[in-house]
Amino acid sequence: MSTHKTIIRPAIDTDVIGIYNLYRDHLDNKKYGATMAYVPEKLLTYVEAIIYNDDFCILVSVIPGIVDIITGVMSCIVTDSPFADEKICRELTWIRNPKYPSSGLALLRSLEGVARERGATVAIVGCTDDKVAKLLSLRGYARSEITYERNI
């Protein structure tokens, strides 16, 4: 495990390949999306689309340097709730490099800050890991749904 100091910041255009590589490694090595094979070109298009779209926010955890090392990424969208008169922040992706476990919590805290800045009163975050679920519970998140997938 590394002891390098990481910072959280909005993603910029020079982060595209690093973010893509983190997503790719995650999708190659995890059960997430087990029923769907990802298409690398589509993944790259997605990364570029959310970086350049003001409706979305993509945050990166980096070890600063001549070339920043991306240790985690979290993306979200803040939108009007379909059920209430308030804005919600919906996490779209939340991935960290296993070598840098603290980047996950730092990204979550930053996402909550972005959500508040954009007027959201509720944050909705998903996870596929029991340890992360416990962390979310300790931070005041309540379980609201369970998601399943299958090929049809």
PyMOL commands that set and color helices and strands:
alter all, ss='L'
color gray80, all
select helices_A, chain A and resi 13-29+40-51+102-117+130-138
alter helices_A, ss='H'
color red, helices_A
select strands_A, chain A and resi 7-10+56-63+69-80+87-96+120-124
alter strands_A, ss='S'
color yellow, strands_A
deselect
rebuild
show_as cartoon
